[in-house]
Amino acid sequence: MSKIGIFMADGCEEIEGLTVVDIVRRAKMEITMISITGKKEVTSSHKVTFLTDALASEVNYEEFDGIVLPGGMPGTLHLGEDETVNEVIRKFAAEGKLVCAICAAPSVLGAAGILQGKNATCHPGFEEKLEGAAVSEKSVVVDGNVITSRGMGTAIPFALEIVRYFKDDAAVEEIKKGLVYHVVQ
């Protein structure tokens, strides 16, 4: 079974983080909420406080197949300043493991050099921080082992693409039915 980690920082966008956790768990996959705050309690940018599963210092990152960065401010800034976060995302990208970021957080991938030659998207206004990327306005962009997305309103399709990466279209369609999620075009 695939195992994913999601870094949580004070000031994160709670919907972007917790939607990923919810949907990945609905897919019967393992996801660990990892606090970079030094305590398991994290307070989001909208003052929602929740508990994570582990502290960054307690985690064996070798056990993970992918890592996710939610956006939000100042959460994204905290992620970008954190040595463990930067070390893990660079290592995962180099090893071909899944690296995902949504909203402002793709800027952390850009600063780490992970987006060089990749297609990527982000929250409007952060495009110049996607260093080396071909920037898209699509809701979600999958380019090899990197998945990026635009913001809170794209959290569900972002999470579904993470599931698709490890499972298949049928698993995604089953989850969409349970969510009563469909896009009318």
C-alpha positions as CSV (number, residue, x, y, z in Angstrom):
1,M,0.0,0.0,0.0
2,S,1.2,3.5,-0.9
3,K,2.1,5.8,2.0
4,I,2.0,9.5,1.8
5,G,3.0,12.3,4.1
6,I,1.6,15.8,4.3
7,F,3.5,18.6,6.0
8,M,1.4,20.9,8.1
9,A,2.5,24.3,9.4
10,D,0.8,27.0,11.4
11,G,-0.9,29.3,8.9
12,C,-1.7,26.5,6.4
13,E,-4.9,26.5,4.3
14,E,-7.0,23.9,6.2
15,I,-9.2,22.9,3.3
16,E,-6.2,22.2,1.0
17,G,-4.6,20.1,3.7
18,L,-7.5,18.3,5.2
19,T,-9.3,17.6,1.9
20,V,-6.2,15.7,0.7
21,V,-6.1,13.7,4.0
22,D,-9.8,12.9,3.7
23,I,-9.8,11.8,0.1
24,V,-6.6,9.8,0.4
25,R,-8.1,7.9,3.4
26,R,-11.3,7.3,1.5
27,A,-9.1,5.6,-1.1
28,K,-7.9,3.3,1.6
29,M,-4.4,4.7,1.4
30,E,-2.2,5.7,4.3
31,I,-1.5,9.4,4.8
32,T,0.4,10.9,7.8
33,M,-0.2,14.5,8.8
34,I,3.3,15.7,9.8
35,S,3.6,18.9,11.9
36,I,6.7,21.1,11.4
37,T,5.7,23.2,14.4
38,G,7.4,21.1,17.1
39,K,3.9,20.2,18.5
40,K,1.1,18.1,17.1
41,E,-1.3,20.9,17.3
42,V,-1.5,23.1,14.2
43,T,-3.5,26.3,13.7
44,S,-4.5,27.2,10.2
45,S,-4.6,30.5,8.5
46,H,-8.3,30.8,9.4
47,K,-7.7,29.9,13.0
48,V,-8.9,26.3,12.8
49,T,-6.9,24.2,15.2
50,F,-6.4,20.4,14.6
51,L,-4.1,17.6,15.6
52,T,-1.5,16.0,13.3
53,D,-0.4,12.4,13.5
54,A,3.4,13.0,14.0
55,L,6.1,15.6,14.5
56,A,8.5,16.1,11.6
57,S,11.4,14.9,13.9
58,E,9.6,11.5,14.6
59,V,9.0,10.5,11.0
60,N,11.0,7.9,8.9
61,Y,10.7,9.5,5.5
62,E,12.1,6.4,3.8
63,E,8.7,4.8,4.4
64,F,6.8,7.3,2.3
65,D,6.0,7.1,-1.4
66,G,4.9,10.7,-1.7
67,I,4.8,14.1,0.1
68,V,2.2,16.9,-0.1
69,L,2.5,20.6,0.7
70,P,-0.7,22.5,1.4
71,G,-0.7,26.2,0.7
72,G,-2.0,29.1,2.8
73,M,-0.2,32.1,4.4
74,P,1.9,32.2,6.3
75,G,2.0,28.4,6.2
76,T,3.7,28.3,2.8
77,L,6.4,30.6,4.1
78,H,6.9,28.3,7.1
79,L,7.2,25.3,4.8
80,G,9.7,27.1,2.6
81,E,11.9,28.0,5.6
82,D,11.9,24.5,7.1
83,E,15.1,22.5,6.6
84,T,13.3,19.1,6.9
85,V,10.7,20.1,4.3
86,N,13.3,21.2,1.8
87,E,15.5,18.1,2.4
88,V,12.5,15.7,1.9
89,I,11.1,17.4,-1.2
90,R,14.5,17.5,-2.9
91,K,15.2,13.9,-2.0
92,F,11.8,12.6,-3.1
93,A,12.0,14.5,-6.4
94,A,15.5,13.1,-7.1
95,E,14.3,9.6,-6.3
96,G,11.2,9.9,-8.5
97,K,8.8,9.8,-5.6
98,L,5.6,11.9,-5.8
99,V,5.9,15.5,-4.8
100,C,2.7,17.6,-4.6
101,A,1.9,21.2,-3.7
102,I,-1.2,23.4,-3.9
103,C,-2.0,27.1,-3.9
104,A,1.1,29.1,-2.9
105,A,3.1,26.0,-1.9
106,P,4.3,25.2,-5.5
107,S,6.6,28.3,-4.8
108,V,8.4,26.1,-2.3
109,L,9.0,23.5,-5.1
110,G,10.2,26.3,-7.4
111,A,12.7,27.6,-4.8
112,A,14.0,24.1,-4.3
113,G,14.7,23.6,-8.0
114,I,12.1,20.9,-8.4
115,L,10.1,22.6,-11.1
116,Q,12.9,23.0,-13.6
117,G,11.6,21.8,-17.0
118,K,8.2,20.8,-15.5
119,N,4.7,22.0,-16.2
120,A,3.1,23.5,-13.1
121,T,0.4,25.7,-11.7
122,C,-0.2,27.7,-8.6
123,H,-2.4,30.4,-6.9
124,P,-2.6,33.5,-9.1
125,G,0.2,35.9,-8.3
126,F,2.8,33.2,-7.4
127,E,3.6,32.3,-11.0
128,E,7.0,34.1,-11.0
129,K,8.0,31.8,-8.0
130,L,7.7,28.7,-10.1
131,E,11.3,28.9,-11.1
132,G,12.1,26.9,-14.3
133,A,8.5,25.8,-14.9
134,A,6.2,26.2,-17.8
135,V,3.3,27.8,-16.0
136,S,-0.3,26.7,-16.6
137,E,-3.6,28.1,-15.5
138,K,-5.2,24.6,-15.3
139,S,-6.8,23.6,-12.0
140,V,-4.4,20.7,-11.5
141,V,-1.2,19.9,-13.4
142,V,0.4,16.5,-13.4
143,D,4.0,16.3,-14.8
144,G,5.6,13.0,-14.0
145,N,6.1,12.7,-10.3
146,V,5.0,16.3,-9.6
147,I,1.4,17.4,-9.0
148,T,0.5,21.1,-8.5
149,S,-2.8,22.8,-8.1
150,R,-4.2,26.4,-7.9
151,G,-6.0,26.7,-4.5
152,M,-8.7,25.9,-2.1
153,G,-11.3,25.6,-4.9
154,T,-9.2,22.9,-6.6
155,A,-8.5,20.8,-3.5
156,I,-10.8,18.0,-4.5
157,P,-9.4,17.5,-8.0
158,F,-5.9,17.9,-6.6
159,A,-6.5,15.1,-4.1
160,L,-8.2,12.9,-6.7
161,E,-5.1,13.2,-8.9
162,I,-2.9,12.1,-6.0
163,V,-5.1,9.0,-5.6
164,R,-5.0,8.4,-9.4
165,Y,-1.2,8.5,-9.3
166,F,-1.1,5.5,-7.0
167,K,-4.3,3.7,-7.9
168,D,-6.4,4.0,-11.1
169,D,-9.3,5.8,-12.8
170,A,-11.8,3.3,-11.3
171,A,-10.7,4.1,-7.8
172,V,-11.1,7.8,-8.5
173,E,-14.5,7.4,-10.0
174,E,-15.6,5.4,-6.9
175,I,-14.5,8.1,-4.6
176,K,-16.2,10.8,-6.8
177,K,-19.5,8.9,-6.4
178,G,-19.2,8.9,-2.7
179,L,-18.4,12.6,-2.6
180,V,-21.2,13.3,-5.1
181,Y,-18.5,15.1,-7.0
182,H,-18.8,15.8,-10.7
183,V,-17.7,18.6,-12.9
184,V,-20.4,19.9,-15.4
185,Q,-18.8,21.3,-18.5
